[in-house]
């Protein structure tokens, strides 16, 4: 078996500027951090300090009056993984194995960045993939450098076919601002369709709030003041947000998404169900379960 090693260097903070640099405990700089990602064992490390401060890889630090460091500001951290490949694996097979290893390295790096950003929100958004500064792959058994099958930093999908901005939409936005539900829905779509660091959990929350708010606003505008039963009582009677597009809409306007588009109705139910799992069971999706729902008004 041939031993393959993948090495990457990641930027520690989202922006290497004053006020954006992360801070770590000196003890963290002295120990490797391991993460199991599928079949891969990924080892992450901040730069080692040899001979005291200042030290390569650190741009700032705090210390006691006695000179003992209490916090360090690293510029980067490294991540590597090693796996075994059969000697008869062809180039295509090796490239597939390398893609899996690189995905594992990125995942572990994102987890470490999340740990930093939860403690220090000023250094970046939790969930964003940290910027990769270098990436190499080597067959250490044969002493060969291998072609890396991916760019340093992933791109984002190109979305085509979206409507152009009309004069009417521009005037309405300037006068009244954009519709809050549509603004939330647009943010949800961006976080799943147009970024290199998708945020499915946040997109689900935004999409669910947008769908619920839009339905309540639309139904309320169709119901005369003082009508009985009130929209509030109808909502309380049926209980779940998805019913706004089903029996509640049927009772208010005589139409429902449930009857007119059962597929989208099912997708909408999945969106609210995922939102509820996040809110009540602390289950965050790792990919968007209801992606199709964000692409339809």
PyMOL commands that set and color helices and strands:
alter all, ss='L'
color gray80, all
select helices_A, chain A and resi 26-29+91-119+121-123+167-176+180-193+200-222+231-238+241-245+247-253+257-260+262-281+291-295
alter helices_A, ss='H'
color red, helices_A
select strands_A, chain A and resi 2-11+33-37+40-46+58-63+69-74+76-85+132-139+144-146
alter strands_A, ss='S'
color yellow, strands_A
deselect
rebuild
show_as cartoon
